[in-house]
């Protein structure tokens, strides 16, 4: 791989890369310095004059992911070095940069990751066909022969590929479709977050940067939206460089690539990634130099602005009026012919999927609160409320639960309008809407937890359900108002992004030659803050803004998509609430019922100090994970995989047990001798690969296997073939076992069990028709003081017919009632059963059998 890069990227081509990067940064740096002064003037003017418009009703969380990780789990990665698939453990911190390790033990020992993936600019693909379509355009003029095989063959039917137009590609795969869906949601969230790399809180650098990028591309003849406007500033500038540099290098290097088509495509991707890395390094250093130069002059610029604010505003208005005389009639003519007929249709195309997405956000939030109210009826304690709030507090950053909301917006289509208005792809608007949806969800959750926490402190535990209901109604009303405000602003911004570049492209040829003479009307002292080009764009924007505002206002008056009228303004309607906005996020587990958990954590920390890991070990152990994923170490080995132990990942629980501690979320017990489990060493049938069983307790130890053998083959068969050949008496035995309370046989072996809400058994829809699943119980973590519990055979379920389900319900009515899925907290009561209850239950079950 290194030989390919070094042979094709010699000193002459590296010099081409350096020169091209320096040219782009020189032009961009000049534009950035100009726009920096204008953005600083606009910011100071806004601070002095203030801005109108409705004020948000919901609170905004400043640091939402403090001491949180997003996700972790295992899957298979294709290594280009040896062309083999290997198991990898992926960990996603709050930065959304993906760290991958050889295994989970490497992560737990705080070793450096094998690599880190910054997902900005990537696309997540779920099929080899999608990937081949994209890479076929990497070498224009070179076509594959019919029937030729690609250089990559996926080990399973469920690939996950990270594709980038310039950077390295990453290939992963999993063994089930459900795993693919969960990982796809997580990877999409990583791309969505890292693409949004420009902070809106910075009112000077961000607008200066975006305007400089737009003006640079317009100077190159590129108007309209740009898909590669993603990532941090250095990445965006690198994309600017690569946009012009890559075609030049392709013409020089492509004829020299040897081998089959697949080999040439692979080598070109390696070369492109090496070039992109070189460009990023150079752009980072040069951009920091430009930024430092502007920041050093900021104080003097701001002093000049504040001193001459009135004169600058007067001079700008005078120049604006002069430019209007030349431009306005041309803009209005273009607007009447080419813009006004399309405003309503484009607005409808934007409103329908966006409003459905925000409505789904409201429904997801409402359902979570209803579930909490139902379970509070059963428990009625602050500890139960705190357990649910621990899960709800990170709802906006749960990619799996939010995926149903994001999918609504992904249906947005501007087909038929993209070529007319030079819109490269609707993905720019889809991603922006999804980010706004996540912000609104987090604002609603944060507001609810602040109001609820205040109510619990003042009212106590009396009438908890009524307190939750009042807080819920209060937040839902605020969400509806803010949702309407955010969506109307999004519609206006999207329409401007579509129409303004088109109008500028049409008007610039006739107006560009007349603009320079207006520069003479500006005093030299004010020329840094008043740019003729910016005023020209403002005149064009204001000419179309009136029609856009009217179209959005009419949609609100007609009450379409639950938009509020502009006359409904809730300004400072709840002043006492905004005093809570300065409060940090609430540690529900620490305030309500977290004393024992903290005590356990203290003991673990002491043990960690003895091992030399210190406070960092405690911090990482206490870091909570937004999405929990159960690890399964007994999955079959992939074809062609040389590793003995290749754990896979189970499905992500979507209803309960989401925000558990990281140490419990990724709990997996390896065999003491380090060998693979019997299922791994044995040959895996095709059916076993298609329907891998869902386990929650990880691998079974040798002692548990010996105990299961002593019970006289009472274990329900796991193999699909055995399950289909089981006798009727074994089915009857399975029904009797299913009727037993699952947690009644679980001994009390860890104090952390009572602090975590155990997930319910899978519903009948989740049980494969030809396989036997395991009830997804979250076992307590095994420690030296608390050994792992014995294997629980009652967790296995036999496939039964509808008639057998009715008999099972009758049988369960005579025994202890099975906890329903709506009230998972009832399971905690059974944890308190004494170990003698387990012995009696086992004896009675043996006698019945």
C-alpha positions in Angstrom: 0.0 0.0 0.0 2.8 2.4 0.8 4.6 1.5 -2.4 1.5 2.5 -4.4 1.3 5.9 -2.7 5.0 6.6 -2.9 5.3 5.6 -6.5 2.4 7.8 -7.7 2.8 10.7 -5.3 6.4 11.7 -6.1 7.9 15.1 -5.3 6.5 16.7 -8.4 2.9 15.8 -7.6 3.4 16.7 -3.9 4.5 20.1 -5.1 1.4 20.4 -7.2 -0.7 19.7 -4.1 1.2 22.3 -2.0 0.9 25.0 -4.6 -2.8 24.4 -5.2 -3.5 24.4 -1.5 -1.6 27.7 -1.0 -3.5 29.3 -3.9 -6.9 28.3 -2.5 -6.0 29.4 1.0 -4.7 32.7 -0.3 -8.0 33.5 -2.0 -10.1 32.2 0.8 -8.0 34.0 3.4 -8.6 37.3 1.7 -12.3 36.7 1.5 -12.4 35.6 5.2 -10.6 38.7 6.4 -13.2 40.9 4.6 -16.2 39.0 5.8 -14.8 38.9 9.4 -15.0 42.6 9.7 -18.6 42.7 8.2 -19.7 39.9 10.6 -18.2 41.7 13.5 -20.1 44.9 12.6 -23.4 43.0 12.2 -22.8 41.3 15.6 -22.1 44.6 17.4 -25.1 46.3 15.7 -27.4 43.4 16.8 -26.1 43.7 20.4 -26.9 47.4 20.5 -30.2 47.5 18.6 -31.5 44.0 19.7 -33.5 41.6 17.6 -37.3 41.1 17.5 -39.1 37.8 16.9 -40.6 35.3 19.3 -38.6 34.1 22.2 -38.2 30.3 22.7 -40.3 28.9 25.5 -38.3 25.8 26.2 -35.0 25.8 28.1 -31.8 25.0 26.3 -29.2 22.6 27.7 -25.7 24.0 27.4 -23.7 20.7 27.8 -26.1 17.9 27.0 -23.6 15.0 26.8 -21.5 15.6 29.8 -20.0 12.3 31.2 -21.9 10.4 28.5 -20.9 8.0 25.8 -23.2 7.3 22.9 -22.6 3.7 22.0 -20.3 0.7 22.0 -20.4 -2.8 20.5 -18.7 -5.4 18.3 -18.9 -6.1 14.6 -16.7 -7.2 11.8 -14.3 -5.0 9.8 -12.7 -5.7 6.5 -8.9 -5.1 6.7 -7.5 -4.0 3.3 -3.9 -4.9 4.5 -4.6 -8.7 4.5 -8.0 -8.7 2.8 -9.7 -10.5 5.7 -12.6 -9.8 8.1 -11.7 -9.4 11.7 -13.7 -8.6 14.8 -13.6 -5.0 16.1 -14.9 -3.3 19.2 -16.3 0.2 18.4 -16.7 2.9 21.0 -18.5 6.2 20.3 -17.8 9.0 22.8 -19.6 12.3 23.1 -17.5 13.7 20.3 -19.1 11.2 17.9 -15.7 10.2 16.6 -15.7 6.4 16.3 -12.8 4.6 18.0 -12.2 1.0 17.1 -10.2 -1.6 19.0 -9.1 -5.2 18.6 -11.5 -6.2 21.3 -13.4 -4.9 24.3 -10.5 -5.8 26.7 -8.2 -3.3 24.9 -10.7 -0.5 25.4 -11.2 -1.5 29.1 -7.4 -1.4 29.6 -7.4 2.2 28.2 -5.1 1.2 25.3 -4.9 3.4 22.3 -7.5 2.6 19.6 -6.4 0.9 16.4 -7.9 3.9 14.6 -10.4 6.8 14.9 -13.1 7.7 12.3 -14.3 11.3 11.9 -17.5 10.7 10.0 -17.8 14.2 8.5 -18.6 14.0 4.8 -19.3 10.3 4.9 -22.3 8.4 3.6 -23.6 5.2 5.3 -24.4 2.5 2.8 -26.2 -0.8 3.6 -25.5 -2.7 0.3 -22.6 -3.6 -1.9 -24.6 -2.4 -4.9 -24.8 1.1 -3.6 -21.1 1.2 -2.9 -20.2 -0.1 -6.4 -22.3 2.5 -8.0 -20.4 5.2 -6.2 -16.9 4.0 -6.8 -17.6 3.3 -10.5 -17.5 7.1 -10.9 -14.1 7.4 -9.2 -12.2 6.7 -12.4 -14.2 8.2 -15.3 -13.7 6.5 -18.7 -12.7 3.2 -17.1 -15.6 0.7 -17.3 -15.9 -2.7 -15.7 -16.5 -5.7 -17.8 -19.8 -7.5 -17.5 -19.7 -10.2 -14.8 -16.5 -8.9 -13.2 -16.4 -9.3 -9.5 -15.7 -6.4 -7.1 -12.5 -6.3 -5.0 -14.7 -6.6 -1.8 -16.8 -9.6 -0.9 -18.9 -9.2 2.2 -18.8 -12.0 4.7 -22.5 -11.7 5.5 -25.6 -10.4 3.9 -25.7 -7.3 6.1 -22.8 -4.8 5.2 -22.3 -1.3 6.6 -20.0 0.8 4.5 -18.7 4.3 5.2 -18.1 6.0 1.9 -16.3 9.4 1.3 -15.5 11.1 -2.0 -11.9 11.8 -0.9 -11.0 9.9 2.3 -10.6 6.3 3.2 -13.6 4.0 3.0 -14.5 1.7 6.0 -16.2 -1.7 5.6 -18.1 -3.4 8.3 -20.7 -6.2 8.5 -23.0 -7.8 11.0 -24.9 -11.1 11.1 -28.5 -10.1 11.4 -30.7 -7.5 9.7 -31.8 -6.1 13.0 -28.2 -5.5 14.0 -27.7 -3.7 10.7 -30.6 -1.4 11.3 -29.3 -0.5 14.8 -25.8 0.1 13.6 -27.0 2.1 10.6 -28.9 4.4 13.0 -25.8 4.9 15.2 -23.5 5.5 12.2 -26.0 7.9 10.6 -26.1 9.9 13.9 -22.3 10.1 13.9 -22.3 11.5 10.4 -25.2 13.9 11.2 -23.4 15.2 14.3 -19.9 15.6 12.8 -21.2 17.2 9.6 -22.6 20.0 11.8 -19.2 21.2 12.8 -19.8 25.0 12.7 -21.0 26.4 16.0 -24.0 28.7 15.8 -23.0 30.2 19.1 -20.1 32.0 17.5 -21.7 35.0 15.9 -18.6 36.3 14.1 -16.4 33.4 13.0 -19.2 31.2 11.7 -21.0 33.7 9.4 -17.6 35.0 8.2 -16.5 31.5 7.3 -19.8 30.5 5.6 -19.9 33.7 3.6 -16.2 33.3 2.5 -16.8 29.7 1.4 -20.0 30.8 -0.6 -18.2 33.7 -2.3 -15.2 31.6 -3.2 -17.4 29.0 -4.9 -19.4 31.6 -6.6 -16.2 33.1 -8.0 -15.5 29.6 -9.4 -18.9 29.5 -11.0 -20.5 27.2 -8.4 -23.8 28.5 -7.2 -26.4 26.7 -5.0 -26.1 24.3 -2.1 -22.9 22.3 -1.5 -23.0 18.8 0.0 -19.4 18.9 1.2 -20.1 21.9 3.5 -19.6 19.6 6.4 -17.2 19.2 9.3 -15.0 21.7 11.0 -13.5 24.6 9.1 -10.2 22.9 8.1 -12.2 19.9 6.7 -14.5 22.3 4.7 -11.5 24.2 3.2 -9.9 20.8 2.4 -13.0 19.9 0.5 -12.7 23.2 -1.4 -9.1 22.3 -2.4 -10.0 18.7 -3.4 -12.9 19.9 -5.5 -10.4 21.4 -8.0 -7.3 19.4 -7.3 -8.6 15.9 -7.6 -9.6 16.1 -11.3 -6.1 17.4 -12.1 -4.4 14.6 -10.3 -6.7 12.0 -11.8 -5.7 13.0 -15.3 -2.0 12.7 -14.3 -2.2 9.4 -12.3 -5.0 7.4 -13.9 -3.2 6.4 -17.1 -0.3 5.0 -14.9 -2.5 2.7 -12.8 -1.9 -0.9 -13.7 -3.9 -4.1 -13.1 -7.5 -5.0 -13.3 -10.3 -2.5 -12.8 -10.9 -3.5 -9.2 -7.2 -3.1 -8.4 -7.0 0.3 -10.1 -10.1 1.5 -8.2 -8.6 0.3 -4.9 -5.2 2.0 -5.6 -6.9 5.2 -6.6 -8.8 5.3 -3.4 -5.6 4.9 -1.4 -4.0 7.7 -3.4 -7.0 10.0 -2.9 -6.9 9.3 0.9 -3.2 10.2 1.1 -3.8 13.4 -0.9 -6.7 14.4 1.3 -4.6 13.8 4.5 -1.8 16.1 3.1 -4.3 18.8 2.1 -6.0 18.7 5.5 -2.7 19.1 7.3 -1.7 22.1 5.3 -5.2 23.7 5.4 -5.3 23.4 9.2 -2.1 25.2 9.7 -2.8 28.0 7.2 -6.4 28.5 8.5 -5.2 28.8 12.0 -2.8 31.5 10.9 -5.6 33.5 9.2 -7.9 33.1 12.2 -5.2 34.3 14.6 -4.6 37.4 12.4 -8.3 38.3 12.5 -8.7 37.7 16.2 -5.7 39.8 17.0 -7.3 42.8 15.2 -10.8 42.2 16.7 -10.5 44.6 19.6 -9.4 47.6 17.5 -12.1 46.8 14.9 -14.8 46.7 17.5 -13.6 50.0 19.0 -13.9 51.6 15.6 -17.3 50.2 15.1 -18.7 51.4 18.4 -17.2 54.8 17.9 -18.6 55.4 14.4 -21.7 53.1 14.5 -24.2 55.9 13.4 -22.0 57.1 10.6 -21.4 53.6 9.3 -25.2 52.8 9.3 -26.0 56.1 7.5 -23.3 55.5 4.9 -24.5 51.9 4.3 -28.1 53.0 3.8 -27.0 55.6 1.3 -25.1 53.1 -0.8 -28.0 50.6 -0.5 -30.5 53.0 -2.0 -28.1 53.8 -4.9 -27.7 50.0 -5.6 -31.4 49.5 -5.4 -32.0 51.9 -8.3 -29.8 49.7 -10.5 -30.7 46.2 -9.3 -34.2 46.2 -7.9 -36.2 46.4 -11.1 -34.2 43.6 -12.6 -34.6 41.5 -9.5 -38.4 42.1 -9.4 -38.7 41.1 -13.1 -36.8 37.9 -12.5 -38.8 37.2 -9.3 -42.1 37.6 -11.1 -41.2 35.3 -14.0 -39.0 32.6 -12.4 -39.5 32.6 -8.6 -43.1 33.4 -7.6 -44.7 30.5 -9.5 -42.6 28.0 -7.6 -42.7 29.3 -4.1 -45.9 27.5 -3.0 -45.0 24.2 -4.5 -41.5 24.1 -3.0 -42.9 25.2 0.3 -45.4 22.3 0.2 -42.5 19.9 -0.6 -40.6 21.2 2.5 -43.5 21.4 4.9 -45.1 17.9 4.5 -42.1 15.7 5.6 -40.6 18.2 8.0 -43.9 18.7 9.9 -44.4 14.9 10.0 -40.9 14.6 11.5 -41.5 17.2 14.2 -44.9 15.6 15.0 -43.2 12.3 15.5 -40.7 13.9 17.9 -43.7 15.1 19.9 -45.3 11.6 19.9 -42.1 9.9 20.9 -41.6 12.3 23.8 -45.3 12.0 24.8 -45.1 8.2 24.8 -42.1 8.1 27.0 -43.8 10.3 29.6 -47.0 8.2 29.4 -44.9 5.1 30.1 -43.3 6.8 33.1 -46.7 7.7 34.4 -48.0 4.2 34.1 -45.0 2.8 36.0 -45.2 5.5 38.6 -48.8 4.3 39.4 -47.3 0.9 40.2 -44.3 2.1 42.3 -45.3 5.6 43.5 -41.8 6.5 44.8 -39.2 9.1 43.8 -36.7 6.4 43.1 -38.9 4.9 40.4 -39.3 8.4 38.8 -35.6 8.9 39.0 -34.9 5.6 37.2 -37.2 6.6 34.3 -35.8 10.1 34.1 -32.3 8.6 33.8 -33.5 7.0 30.6 -35.5 9.9 29.3 -32.9 12.5 29.9 -30.8 11.4 26.9 -33.7 10.6 24.6 -32.7 13.2 22.0 -29.3 11.6 21.6 -30.7 8.0 21.3 -30.2 7.3 17.6 -32.4 4.2 17.6 -35.5 5.9 19.2 -35.0 9.0 17.2 -34.6 7.1 13.9 -38.4 6.9 13.3 -38.5 10.7 13.5 -35.5 11.2 11.2 -37.0 8.8 8.6 -40.0 11.1 8.2 -37.9 13.9 7.0 -35.8 11.7 4.7 -38.9 11.4 2.5 -38.3 15.1 1.4 -38.0 15.3 -2.3 -37.4 18.3 -4.6 -37.5 16.3 -7.8 -38.0 18.5 -10.9 -36.7 21.6 -9.1 -33.1 20.6 -8.5 -31.8 21.4 -12.0 -33.8 24.6 -12.3 -32.5 26.1 -9.1 -29.1 24.3 -9.0 -29.9 22.3 -5.8 -27.4 19.6 -5.7 -29.3 17.4 -3.3 -32.1 17.7 -0.7 -29.8 16.1 1.8 -28.6 19.5 2.9 -32.2 20.4 4.0 -32.9 16.9 5.4 -29.8 17.1 7.7 -30.6 20.6 8.9 -34.2 19.6 9.7 -33.0 16.5 11.6 -30.5 18.6 13.7 -33.4 21.0 14.6 -35.6 18.0 15.6 -32.9 16.7 17.9 -32.5 20.2 19.5 -36.2 20.5 20.1 -36.4 17.1 21.6 -33.5 17.8 24.0 -35.0 21.2 24.9 -38.3 19.5 25.7 -36.6 16.8 27.8 -34.4 19.3 29.7 -37.3 21.6 30.4 -39.4 18.7 31.7 -36.8 17.4 34.0 -36.1 20.9 35.4 -39.8 21.5 36.1 -40.3 18.0 37.5 -37.3 18.3 39.8 -38.6 21.6 41.1 -42.0 20.1 41.7 -40.6 17.0 43.5 -38.6 19.2 45.9 -41.6 21.3 46.8 -44.5 18.8 46.8 -42.9 15.5 48.0 -44.2 12.1 46.9 -47.9 12.8 47.1 -49.8 12.5 43.9 -46.8 11.8 41.7 -48.8 10.9 38.7 -50.7 14.2 38.8 -47.5 16.1 39.2 -46.0 14.4 36.2 -49.2 15.1 34.2 -49.1 18.8 35.0 -45.4 19.1 34.0 -46.1 17.1 30.9 -49.0 19.3 29.7 -46.9 22.4 30.5 -43.9 21.2 28.4 -46.1 19.9 25.5 -47.6 23.4 25.0 -44.2 25.0 25.0 -43.0 22.4 22.6 -45.8 23.1 20.1 -45.1 26.8 20.1 -41.3 26.4 19.7 -41.8 23.7 17.1 -44.0 26.1 15.0 -41.4 28.9 15.4 -38.4 26.7 14.4 -40.2 25.2 11.4 -41.3 28.6 10.0 -37.7 29.8 10.4 -36.4 26.6 8.7 -38.8 27.0 5.8 -37.8 30.6 5.2 -34.1 29.7 5.3 -34.5 26.8 3.0 -36.4 28.8 0.4 -33.7 31.5 0.6 -31.0 28.8 0.1 -32.8 27.6 -3.0 -33.8 31.0 -4.6 -30.9 33.4 -3.8 -28.1 31.5 -5.5 -30.3 31.2 -8.6 -31.1 34.9 -8.6 -27.5 35.9 -8.1 -26.4 33.6 -10.9 -28.9 35.3 -13.3 -28.3 38.9 -12.2 -24.5 38.9 -11.7 -23.6 39.1 -15.4 -25.6 42.3 -16.0 -25.0 43.9 -12.6 -21.4 43.0 -11.8 -19.9 45.6 -14.1 -21.9 48.5 -12.5 -21.1 47.6 -8.8 -17.5 48.9 -8.6 -18.5 52.5 -9.1 -20.5 52.4 -5.8 -17.4 51.8 -3.8 -16.4 55.4 -4.3 -19.5 56.4 -2.2 -18.0 54.7 0.9 -15.6 56.5 3.2 -12.2 54.8 3.5 -12.5 54.4 7.2 -15.8 52.5 6.8 -14.8 50.5 3.8 -13.8 47.5 6.0 -17.4 47.2 7.3 -19.4 48.1 4.1 -18.8 45.9 1.1 -20.6 46.6 -2.2 -20.9 42.9 -3.0 -22.6 42.2 0.3 -25.0 45.1 -0.2 -25.9 43.7 -3.7 -26.8 40.3 -2.2 -28.8 42.0 0.6 -30.9 43.9 -2.0 -31.6 40.7 -3.9 -32.5 38.9 -0.7 -34.9 41.6 0.4 -36.6 41.6 -3.0 -37.6 37.9 -2.5 -38.0 37.9 1.2 -41.4 39.6 1.1 -42.9 36.8 -1.0 -41.4 34.1 1.1 -42.7 35.6 4.3 -46.1 35.9 2.8 -46.2 32.3 1.7 -45.2 31.0 5.1 -47.7 33.4 6.8 -50.5 32.1 4.6 -49.7 28.5 5.6 -49.8 29.5 9.2 -53.2 31.3 8.8 -54.7 28.2 7.2 -53.4 26.2 10.2 -51.6 23.8 7.9 -49.3 21.4 9.7 -50.0 22.9 13.1 -48.2 26.2 12.5 -49.1 29.1 14.8 -50.0 32.5 13.3 -47.4 35.2 13.6 -49.8 37.2 15.7 -49.5 34.6 18.5 -46.4 35.7 20.3 -45.6 34.2 23.7 -43.0 36.7 24.9 -41.6 35.9 28.4 -44.8 34.0 29.3 -43.1 32.0 32.0 -40.3 34.1 33.6 -39.8 31.8 36.6 -39.0 28.9 34.2 -36.1 30.7 32.6 -34.4 31.0 35.9 -34.0 27.3 35.8 -32.1 27.4 32.5 -28.9 28.1 34.3 -29.1 24.9 36.3 -26.9 21.9 35.1 -28.4 18.6 34.1 -29.8 16.7 37.0 -28.2 13.5 38.3 -31.3 11.6 39.1 -29.6 8.5 40.2 -27.4 10.4 42.6 -30.2 12.4 44.2 -32.8 9.7 44.5 -31.7 6.3 45.5 -28.2 6.5 44.3 -26.4 6.2 47.6 -25.9 2.4 47.3 -24.7 2.8 43.7 -22.2 5.4 44.8 -21.0 3.1 47.6 -20.5 0.3 45.2 -18.7 2.6 42.8 -16.4 3.7 45.6 -15.4 0.2 46.4 -14.7 -0.5 42.7 -12.6 2.7 42.5 -10.5 1.6 45.4 -9.9 -1.6 43.6 -9.0 0.3 40.5 -6.5 2.4 42.4 -4.8 -0.8 43.7 -4.3 -1.8 40.1 -2.7 1.6 39.3 -5.6 3.0 37.2 -6.7 5.7 39.7 -9.4 8.3 39.2 -9.6 8.0 35.4 -10.7 4.4 35.8 -13.5 5.5 38.1 -14.5 8.2 35.7 -14.7 5.9 32.8 -16.6 3.3 34.9 -19.1 5.9 35.9 -19.6 7.2 32.4 -23.1 6.3 31.2 -24.0 5.2 27.8 -27.0 6.6 25.9 -27.6 3.4 23.8 -27.1 0.1 25.5 -26.2 -3.0 23.5 -26.1 -6.5 24.9 -23.0 -8.5 23.9 -23.3 -12.1 22.7 -20.2 -14.2 22.8 -21.8 -17.4 21.6 -22.5 -16.5 18.1 -21.3 -18.7 15.2 -18.1 -18.0 13.4 -18.2 -16.3 10.0 -17.1 -18.3 7.0 -13.4 -17.8 6.4 -12.8 -16.2 9.8 -9.6 -17.4 11.3 -10.2 -16.0 14.8 -11.6 -18.5 17.3 -13.7 -16.0 19.3 -15.8 -13.6 17.2 -18.5 -12.1 19.4 -21.4 -10.3 17.8 -23.9 -7.9 19.1 -27.5 -8.4 20.1 -30.3 -6.0 19.3 -30.6 -2.7 21.1 -33.5 -2.7 23.6 -35.8 0.1 22.5 -38.3 0.1 25.4 -36.5 -0.4 28.6 -33.0 -0.5 30.0 -31.5 2.1 27.7 -29.4 4.3 29.8 -27.6 1.9 32.1 -24.0 2.3 33.2 -21.4 1.6 30.6 -20.0 -1.2 32.7 -23.4 -2.9 32.7 -24.3 -2.1 29.2 -21.3 -3.7 27.7 -21.0 -6.5 30.2 -19.6 -9.7 28.7 -18.2 -12.8 30.5 -15.4 -14.6 28.7 -14.4 -18.2 29.3 -11.6 -18.5 31.8 -9.3 -20.4 29.5 -9.8 -17.9 26.7 -11.1 -20.5 24.3 -14.2 -20.2 22.2 -17.5 -21.5 23.3 -18.7 -24.9 21.9 -21.0 -23.1 19.4 -18.0 -21.2 18.1 -15.7 -24.2 17.7 -18.5 -26.3 16.0 -19.5 -25.8 12.4 -22.3 -23.3 11.9 -25.2 -24.2 9.7 -26.7 -21.7 7.3 -29.8 -21.5 9.3 -27.8 -20.7 12.4 -26.2 -17.8 10.6 -29.5 -16.5 9.3 -31.3 -16.7 12.7 -28.7 -16.2 15.4 -30.2 -16.5 18.8 -30.5 -13.5 21.1 -28.7 -14.1 24.4 -28.6 -11.8 27.3 -26.3 -13.6 29.8 -23.4 -14.0 27.5 -21.4 -17.2 27.4 -22.2 -20.0 29.9 -19.4 -21.0 32.3 -18.3 -24.6 32.7 -19.9 -24.8 36.1 -23.3 -23.7 34.7 -23.0 -26.3 31.9 -22.3 -29.1 34.4 -25.2 -28.0 36.5 -27.4 -28.0 33.4 -26.3 -31.6 32.6 -27.1 -32.8 36.1 -30.7 -31.5 35.8 -31.3 -34.4 33.3 -31.6 -32.7 29.9 -34.2 -30.2 31.1 -32.7 -27.5 29.0 -34.8 -26.4 26.0 -32.9 -27.1 22.7 -31.3 -24.1 21.1 -30.7 -25.5 17.6 -33.4 -24.8 15.0 -33.4 -28.4 13.8 -33.9 -29.7 17.3 -36.6 -27.2 18.1 -38.6 -28.3 15.1 -38.3 -32.0 16.0 -39.1 -31.7 19.7 -41.9 -34.0 21.0 -45.2 -32.7 22.3 -44.3 -33.5 25.9 -41.3 -31.2 25.5 -43.6 -28.4 24.3 -45.8 -28.9 27.3 -42.7 -28.7 29.5 -41.7 -25.5 27.7 -45.1 -24.0 28.4 -44.9 -24.8 32.0 -41.4 -23.3 32.2 -42.6 -20.1 30.4 -45.4 -19.7 32.9 -42.9 -19.5 35.8 -41.9 -16.0 36.8 -38.6 -15.3 35.2 -37.0 -13.3 38.0 -38.2 -15.6 40.8 -35.4 -18.1 40.1 -32.8 -15.4 40.0 -30.8 -15.3 43.3 -30.0 -12.0 44.9 -26.3 -11.9 44.2 -25.7 -8.2 43.5 -27.0 -5.1 45.1 -27.0 -3.3 41.7 -29.9 -5.4 40.5 -32.5 -3.5 42.5 -31.2 -0.2 41.1 -31.6 -1.0 37.5 -34.9 -1.5 35.6 -34.7 -4.9 34.0 -36.0 -5.1 30.4 -39.1 -7.2 29.7 -39.0 -10.5 27.8 -39.3 -10.2 24.0 -42.7 -10.0 22.6 -44.1 -12.7 20.4 -43.4 -10.6 17.3 -39.7 -10.6 18.1 -39.4 -14.4 18.5 -38.2 -16.0 15.2 -40.6 -18.6 13.9 -38.0 -21.3 13.5 -35.7 -20.6 16.4 -35.7 -20.4 20.1 -34.7 -17.1 21.7 -33.6 -16.2 25.2 -35.4 -13.7 27.3 -33.3 -10.5 27.4 -32.6 -10.2 31.1 -29.8 -7.9 32.2 -27.7 -10.0 34.5 -25.9 -8.3 37.4 -22.2 -7.7 36.9 -20.0 -10.4 38.2 -17.4 -9.2 40.8 -15.0 -11.0 43.0 -17.4 -10.5 45.9 -20.5 -11.5 44.0 -20.0 -14.5 41.7 -22.2 -14.8 38.6 -25.6 -16.3 39.1 -26.3 -19.9 38.0 -27.7 -20.5 34.6 -31.4 -20.0 34.4 -33.1 -22.5 32.1 -36.5 -20.9 32.5 -35.3 -18.0 30.3 -35.5 -20.2 27.2 -38.8 -20.2 25.4 -40.1 -22.9 23.0 -42.0 -22.0 19.8 -45.7 -22.4 20.5 -48.8 -22.0 18.5 -51.6 -19.6 19.1 -53.6 -22.3 20.9 -50.7 -23.0 23.1 -50.4 -19.3 24.0 -53.9 -19.4 25.3 -53.2 -22.4 27.4 -50.0 -20.7 28.7 -52.0 -17.7 29.8 -54.4 -20.0 31.7 -51.5 -21.8 33.3 -49.9 -18.5 34.3 -53.0 -17.3 35.9 -52.7 -20.2 38.5 -49.1 -19.4 39.3 -47.5 -16.1 40.2 -48.6 -13.5 37.6 -46.1 -12.7 34.9 -45.0 -9.0 34.8 -46.4 -7.2 31.8 -44.3 -5.1 29.5 -46.2 -2.0 30.5 -44.9 -2.3 34.1 -41.3 -3.5 34.0 -40.7 -2.2 37.5 -42.8 -5.0 39.0 -39.8 -7.3 38.2 -37.8 -5.6 41.0 -40.1 -7.1 43.6 -39.2 -10.6 42.7 -35.5 -9.9 43.1 -36.0 -9.7 46.8 -37.0 -13.4 47.0 -34.7 -15.5 49.2 -32.5 -18.2 47.7 -34.7 -20.8 49.4 -37.6 -19.7 47.1 -35.4 -20.7 44.1 -34.8 -24.2 45.6 -38.5 -24.8 46.2 -39.4 -23.6 42.7 -36.9 -25.9 41.1 -38.1 -28.9 43.2 -41.8 -28.2 42.3 -40.9 -27.8 38.7 -39.0 -31.1 38.6 -41.9 -32.9 40.2 -44.4 -31.5 37.7 -42.1 -32.6 34.9 
